[in-house]
Amino acid sequence: MHIEQTALSGLRLLTPRRFGDHRGFFAETYSARAYAAAGIADHFVQDNHSVSVERGTLRGLHFQAPPHAQAKLVRCGKGAIFDVVVDIRRGSPTFGKWFGCELSAANGVQLYVPVGFAHGFVTREPESEIVYKCSAYYAPQTEGALRWDDPDVGIDWRLTGAPILSAKDSVAPRLADLVSPFTYEGTA
């Protein structure tokens, strides 16, 4: 597995090895032992699978507050997405900064998102499927969101037109109005 650190503390790109032949490929997309050796020791308790029919579907930016905060391990099983996270840990040297990368079925790259980040994505292809592991169960009473187009964050979603949004995502608060439930601990 290839591991790449990003400029945001704790956020990592992981590319599992693929073994291919004329039939296709095989990849081990998760191994607790291998991920622990890479410094990712979260105990994942839930897998989610999201399908977006239309290209340009934007979901996010979402998080769950403590005590149900979630670390995530995100990959794209079909199609392609531009995956984005924003550091919302109070006191973090990168608070309000964002990171984005392409995750696709073709590249096999995964994004590890630690607790304390808002997460979202926009689909680059129709019928894109996103599969992700979560370190805490879904707890709707702790859901939070950050506005996808907050000018203070300045995410370049690489959109070619208006995104397809949920009603909830279209009215999420800006970073300046968010009382973050996360505090930077000086580590991932």
Phi and psi restraints in degrees (value plus and minus 20) as a CYANA .aco file:
   2 HIS   PHI    -114.7   -74.7
   2 HIS   PSI     111.1   151.1
   3 ILE   PHI    -140.2  -100.2
   3 ILE   PSI     111.1   151.1
   4 GLU   PHI    -145.7  -105.7
   4 GLU   PSI     104.2   144.2
   5 GLN   PHI     -96.5   -56.5
   5 GLN   PSI     129.0   169.0
   6 THR   PHI    -128.4   -88.4
   6 THR   PSI     159.2   199.2
   7 ALA   PHI     -93.8   -53.8
   7 ALA   PSI     -31.8     8.2
   8 LEU   PHI    -120.1   -80.1
   8 LEU   PSI     101.2   141.2
   9 SER   PHI     -72.4   -32.4
   9 SER   PSI     103.5   143.5
  10 GLY   PHI      73.6   113.6
  10 GLY   PSI     -41.5    -1.5
  11 LEU   PHI    -101.6   -61.6
  11 LEU   PSI     107.5   147.5
  12 ARG   PHI    -154.3  -114.3
  12 ARG   PSI     126.8   166.8
  13 LEU   PHI    -121.1   -81.1
  13 LEU   PSI     113.4   153.4
  14 LEU   PHI    -147.9  -107.9
  14 LEU   PSI     112.5   152.5
  15 THR   PHI    -143.9  -103.9
  15 THR   PSI      82.9   122.9
  16 PRO   PHI     -84.8   -44.8
  16 PRO   PSI     130.6   170.6
  17 ARG   PHI     -88.6   -48.6
  17 ARG   PSI     122.6   162.6
  18 ARG   PHI    -134.3   -94.3
  18 ARG   PSI     117.9   157.9
  19 PHE   PHI    -135.0   -95.0
  19 PHE   PSI      89.8   129.8
  20 GLY   PHI    -139.1   -99.1
  20 GLY   PSI     138.7   178.7
  21 ASP   PHI    -172.5  -132.5
  21 ASP   PSI    -183.7  -143.7
  22 HIS   PHI     -82.5   -42.5
  22 HIS   PSI     -37.4     2.6
  23 ARG   PHI    -107.2   -67.2
  23 ARG   PSI     -41.1    -1.1
  24 GLY   PHI     120.7   160.7
  24 GLY   PSI    -155.6  -115.6
  25 PHE   PHI    -166.6  -126.6
  25 PHE   PSI     145.9   185.9
  26 PHE   PHI    -147.6  -107.6
  26 PHE   PSI     117.6   157.6
  27 ALA   PHI    -163.1  -123.1
  27 ALA   PSI     118.3   158.3
  28 GLU   PHI    -107.2   -67.2
  28 GLU   PSI      85.8   125.8
  29 THR   PHI    -104.7   -64.7
  29 THR   PSI     -36.1     3.9
  30 TYR   PHI    -176.0  -136.0
  30 TYR   PSI     113.9   153.9
  31 SER   PHI    -163.7  -123.7
  31 SER   PSI      98.0   138.0
  32 ALA   PHI     -74.6   -34.6
  32 ALA   PSI     -61.4   -21.4
  33 ARG   PHI     -83.4   -43.4
  33 ARG   PSI     -68.2   -28.2
  34 ALA   PHI     -86.2   -46.2
  34 ALA   PSI     -59.4   -19.4
  35 TYR   PHI     -91.3   -51.3
  35 TYR   PSI     -56.6   -16.6
  36 ALA   PHI     -82.6   -42.6
  36 ALA   PSI     -60.1   -20.1
  37 ALA   PHI     -83.8   -43.8
  37 ALA   PSI     -46.1    -6.1
  38 ALA   PHI    -108.8   -68.8
  38 ALA   PSI     -16.4    23.6
  39 GLY   PHI      71.9   111.9
  39 GLY   PSI      -8.9    31.1
  40 ILE   PHI    -131.7   -91.7
  40 ILE   PSI      77.9   117.9
  41 ALA   PHI    -127.3   -87.3
  41 ALA   PSI      -8.0    32.0
  42 ASP   PHI     -77.9   -37.9
  42 ASP   PSI     124.5   164.5
  43 HIS   PHI    -116.4   -76.4
  43 HIS   PSI      87.1   127.1
  44 PHE   PHI    -102.6   -62.6
  44 PHE   PSI     111.0   151.0
  45 VAL   PHI    -136.0   -96.0
  45 VAL   PSI     -30.7     9.3
  46 GLN   PHI    -168.1  -128.1
  46 GLN   PSI     117.2   157.2
  47 ASP   PHI    -129.7   -89.7
  47 ASP   PSI     117.3   157.3
  48 ASN   PHI    -140.3  -100.3
  48 ASN   PSI     129.4   169.4
  49 HIS   PHI    -153.6  -113.6
  49 HIS   PSI     100.2   140.2
  50 SER   PHI    -138.9   -98.9
  50 SER   PSI     112.7   152.7
  51 VAL   PHI    -137.1   -97.1
  51 VAL   PSI     110.7   150.7
  52 SER   PHI    -139.1   -99.1
  52 SER   PSI      98.4   138.4
  53 VAL   PHI     -90.1   -50.1
  53 VAL   PSI     -64.3   -24.3
  54 GLU   PHI    -118.4   -78.4
  54 GLU   PSI     124.2   164.2
  55 ARG   PHI     -85.1   -45.1
  55 ARG   PSI     120.9   160.9
  56 GLY   PHI      69.4   109.4
  56 GLY   PSI     -10.1    29.9
  57 THR   PHI     -96.9   -56.9
  57 THR   PSI     103.9   143.9
  58 LEU   PHI    -132.5   -92.5
  58 LEU   PSI     105.1   145.1
  59 ARG   PHI    -141.0  -101.0
  59 ARG   PSI     101.5   141.5
  60 GLY   PHI     110.0   150.0
  60 GLY   PSI     158.4   198.4
  61 LEU   PHI    -119.6   -79.6
  61 LEU   PSI     103.8   143.8
  62 HIS   PHI    -137.6   -97.6
  62 HIS   PSI     136.8   176.8
  63 PHE   PHI    -178.1  -138.1
  63 PHE   PSI     145.9   185.9
  64 GLN   PHI    -139.3   -99.3
  64 GLN   PSI     115.5   155.5
  65 ALA   PHI    -102.0   -62.0
  65 ALA   PSI     136.5   176.5
  66 PRO   PHI     -78.3   -38.3
  66 PRO   PSI     128.6   168.6
  67 PRO   PHI    -108.3   -68.3
  67 PRO   PSI      -6.4    33.6
  68 HIS   PHI    -133.9   -93.9
  68 HIS   PSI       5.8    45.8
  69 ALA   PHI     -80.2   -40.2
  69 ALA   PSI     124.7   164.7
  70 GLN   PHI    -140.2  -100.2
  70 GLN   PSI     109.7   149.7
  71 ALA   PHI    -106.7   -66.7
  71 ALA   PSI     132.9   172.9
  72 LYS   PHI    -155.0  -115.0
  72 LYS   PSI     129.1   169.1
  73 LEU   PHI    -143.1  -103.1
  73 LEU   PSI      88.9   128.9
  74 VAL   PHI    -130.4   -90.4
  74 VAL   PSI     116.9   156.9
  75 ARG   PHI    -165.2  -125.2
  75 ARG   PSI     141.5   181.5
  76 CYS   PHI    -128.5   -88.5
  76 CYS   PSI      98.3   138.3
  77 GLY   PHI    -107.7   -67.7
  77 GLY   PSI     -42.0    -2.0
  78 LYS   PHI    -172.1  -132.1
  78 LYS   PSI     116.3   156.3
  79 GLY   PHI      63.4   103.4
  79 GLY   PSI    -164.5  -124.5
  80 ALA   PHI    -176.7  -136.7
  80 ALA   PSI     125.7   165.7
  81 ILE   PHI    -155.3  -115.3
  81 ILE   PSI     138.3   178.3
  82 PHE   PHI    -124.6   -84.6
  82 PHE   PSI      91.0   131.0
  83 ASP   PHI    -115.9   -75.9
  83 ASP   PSI     116.9   156.9
  84 VAL   PHI    -154.8  -114.8
  84 VAL   PSI     120.8   160.8
  85 VAL   PHI    -151.4  -111.4
  85 VAL   PSI     131.7   171.7
  86 VAL   PHI    -147.4  -107.4
  86 VAL   PSI     110.7   150.7
  87 ASP   PHI     -92.9   -52.9
  87 ASP   PSI      96.3   136.3
  88 ILE   PHI    -139.4   -99.4
  88 ILE   PSI       7.9    47.9
  89 ARG   PHI    -107.2   -67.2
  89 ARG   PSI      94.4   134.4
  90 ARG   PHI     -76.2   -36.2
  90 ARG   PSI     116.4   156.4
  91 GLY   PHI      64.7   104.7
  91 GLY   PSI     -24.8    15.2
  92 SER   PHI     -92.3   -52.3
  92 SER   PSI     119.7   159.7
  93 PRO   PHI     -84.7   -44.7
  93 PRO   PSI     -35.0     5.0
  94 THR   PHI    -134.3   -94.3
  94 THR   PSI       3.1    43.1
  95 PHE   PHI     -74.4   -34.4
  95 PHE   PSI     111.0   151.0
  96 GLY   PHI      61.9   101.9
  96 GLY   PSI     -24.2    15.8
  97 LYS   PHI    -104.9   -64.9
  97 LYS   PSI     132.7   172.7
  98 TRP   PHI    -142.2  -102.2
  98 TRP   PSI     140.0   180.0
  99 PHE   PHI    -157.6  -117.6
  99 PHE   PSI     118.9   158.9
 100 GLY   PHI    -156.6  -116.6
 100 GLY   PSI     129.5   169.5
 101 CYS   PHI    -175.4  -135.4
 101 CYS   PSI     138.4   178.4
 102 GLU   PHI    -108.7   -68.7
 102 GLU   PSI     107.8   147.8
 103 LEU   PHI    -134.5   -94.5
 103 LEU   PSI     110.7   150.7
 104 SER   PHI    -165.5  -125.5
 104 SER   PSI     142.5   182.5
 105 ALA   PHI     -83.1   -43.1
 105 ALA   PSI     -52.8   -12.8
 106 ALA   PHI     -92.4   -52.4
 106 ALA   PSI     -60.9   -20.9
 107 ASN   PHI    -108.9   -68.9
 107 ASN   PSI     -39.5     0.5
 108 GLY   PHI      48.9    88.9
 108 GLY   PSI     -13.2    26.8
 109 VAL   PHI     -90.7   -50.7
 109 VAL   PSI     122.5   162.5
 110 GLN   PHI    -139.8   -99.8
 110 GLN   PSI     132.5   172.5
 111 LEU   PHI    -138.3   -98.3
 111 LEU   PSI     103.9   143.9
 112 TYR   PHI    -112.6   -72.6
 112 TYR   PSI     101.1   141.1
 113 VAL   PHI    -133.4   -93.4
 113 VAL   PSI      88.0   128.0
 114 PRO   PHI     -93.5   -53.5
 114 PRO   PSI     148.3   188.3
 115 VAL   PHI     -76.9   -36.9
 115 VAL   PSI     121.0   161.0
 116 GLY   PHI      84.4   124.4
 116 GLY   PSI      -9.7    30.3
 117 PHE   PHI    -144.0  -104.0
 117 PHE   PSI     122.2   162.2
 118 ALA   PHI    -106.6   -66.6
 118 ALA   PSI     120.2   160.2
 119 HIS   PHI    -146.9  -106.9
 119 HIS   PSI     121.7   161.7
 120 GLY   PHI    -180.4  -140.4
 120 GLY   PSI     155.0   195.0
 121 PHE   PHI    -177.4  -137.4
 121 PHE   PSI     140.5   180.5
 122 VAL   PHI    -147.0  -107.0
 122 VAL   PSI     118.2   158.2
 123 THR   PHI     -98.4   -58.4
 123 THR   PSI     119.4   159.4
 124 ARG   PHI    -120.4   -80.4
 124 ARG   PSI     -38.0     2.0
 125 GLU   PHI    -155.2  -115.2
 125 GLU   PSI     132.0   172.0
 126 PRO   PHI     -86.6   -46.6
 126 PRO   PSI     136.6   176.6
 127 GLU   PHI      38.7    78.7
 127 GLU   PSI      14.7    54.7
 128 SER   PHI     -97.6   -57.6
 128 SER   PSI     119.5   159.5
 129 GLU   PHI    -141.1  -101.1
 129 GLU   PSI     108.2   148.2
 130 ILE   PHI    -135.5   -95.5
 130 ILE   PSI     112.5   152.5
 131 VAL   PHI    -142.5  -102.5
 131 VAL   PSI     108.7   148.7
 132 TYR   PHI    -165.9  -125.9
 132 TYR   PSI     126.0   166.0
 133 LYS   PHI    -113.0   -73.0
 133 LYS   PSI     126.1   166.1
 134 CYS   PHI    -146.6  -106.6
 134 CYS   PSI     123.8   163.8
 135 SER   PHI    -109.0   -69.0
 135 SER   PSI     -21.1    18.9
 136 ALA   PHI    -163.7  -123.7
 136 ALA   PSI     132.6   172.6
 137 TYR   PHI     -90.5   -50.5
 137 TYR   PSI     133.9   173.9
 138 TYR   PHI     -79.4   -39.4
 138 TYR   PSI     108.0   148.0
 139 ALA   PHI    -156.1  -116.1
 139 ALA   PSI      70.6   110.6
 140 PRO   PHI     -76.7   -36.7
 140 PRO   PSI     -48.2    -8.2
 141 GLN   PHI     -88.3   -48.3
 141 GLN   PSI     -33.0     7.0
 142 THR   PHI    -130.3   -90.3
 142 THR   PSI     -12.6    27.4
 143 GLU   PHI     -82.9   -42.9
 143 GLU   PSI     121.6   161.6
 144 GLY   PHI    -159.8  -119.8
 144 GLY   PSI     143.4   183.4
 145 ALA   PHI    -169.4  -129.4
 145 ALA   PSI     137.8   177.8
 146 LEU   PHI    -147.5  -107.5
 146 LEU   PSI     119.7   159.7
 147 ARG   PHI     -82.1   -42.1
 147 ARG   PSI     109.3   149.3
 148 TRP   PHI     -83.6   -43.6
 148 TRP   PSI     -49.9    -9.9
 149 ASP   PHI    -134.0   -94.0
 149 ASP   PSI       9.5    49.5
 150 ASP   PHI     -79.6   -39.6
 150 ASP   PSI      98.3   138.3
 151 PRO   PHI     -86.0   -46.0
 151 PRO   PSI     -42.8    -2.8
 152 ASP   PHI     -92.4   -52.4
 152 ASP   PSI     -45.0    -5.0
 153 VAL   PHI    -109.1   -69.1
 153 VAL   PSI     -62.9   -22.9
 154 GLY   PHI      51.0    91.0
 154 GLY   PSI      21.5    61.5
 155 ILE   PHI     -87.9   -47.9
 155 ILE   PSI     110.4   150.4
 156 ASP   PHI    -114.4   -74.4
 156 ASP   PSI      75.5   115.5
 157 TRP   PHI     -95.4   -55.4
 157 TRP   PSI     -27.5    12.5
 158 ARG   PHI      41.0    81.0
 158 ARG   PSI      18.8    58.8
 159 LEU   PHI     -99.3   -59.3
 159 LEU   PSI     126.6   166.6
 160 THR   PHI    -125.6   -85.6
 160 THR   PSI     -22.1    17.9
 161 GLY   PHI    -186.7  -146.7
 161 GLY   PSI    -191.7  -151.7
 162 ALA   PHI     -88.9   -48.9
 162 ALA   PSI     115.9   155.9
 163 PRO   PHI     -95.2   -55.2
 163 PRO   PSI     140.3   180.3
 164 ILE   PHI    -112.6   -72.6
 164 ILE   PSI      97.0   137.0
 165 LEU   PHI    -140.7  -100.7
 165 LEU   PSI     136.8   176.8
 166 SER   PHI    -101.3   -61.3
 166 SER   PSI     141.2   181.2
 167 ALA   PHI     -80.1   -40.1
 167 ALA   PSI     -60.8   -20.8
 168 LYS   PHI     -82.6   -42.6
 168 LYS   PSI     -64.6   -24.6
 169 ASP   PHI     -89.0   -49.0
 169 ASP   PSI     -48.0    -8.0
 170 SER   PHI     -92.9   -52.9
 170 SER   PSI     -34.7     5.3
 171 VAL   PHI    -142.3  -102.3
 171 VAL   PSI      -2.7    37.3
 172 ALA   PHI     -82.6   -42.6
 172 ALA   PSI     133.4   173.4
 173 PRO   PHI     -92.9   -52.9
 173 PRO   PSI     137.5   177.5
 174 ARG   PHI     -98.5   -58.5
 174 ARG   PSI     142.3   182.3
 175 LEU   PHI     -77.9   -37.9
 175 LEU   PSI     -59.3   -19.3
 176 ALA   PHI     -83.2   -43.2
 176 ALA   PSI     -43.3    -3.3
 177 ASP   PHI    -120.4   -80.4
 177 ASP   PSI     -21.3    18.7
 178 LEU   PHI    -108.6   -68.6
 178 LEU   PSI     107.1   147.1
 179 VAL   PHI    -114.8   -74.8
 179 VAL   PSI      77.4   117.4
 180 SER   PHI     -88.5   -48.5
 180 SER   PSI     114.0   154.0
 181 PRO   PHI    -105.7   -65.7
 181 PRO   PSI     -14.8    25.2
 182 PHE   PHI    -131.9   -91.9
 182 PHE   PSI     123.7   163.7
 183 THR   PHI    -144.1  -104.1
 183 THR   PSI     115.1   155.1
 184 TYR   PHI     -89.6   -49.6
 184 TYR   PSI     108.5   148.5
 185 GLU   PHI    -120.3   -80.3
 185 GLU   PSI     -16.0    24.0
 186 GLY   PHI      65.9   105.9
 186 GLY   PSI     -17.8    22.2
 187 THR   PHI    -159.2  -119.2
 187 THR   PSI    -195.4  -155.4
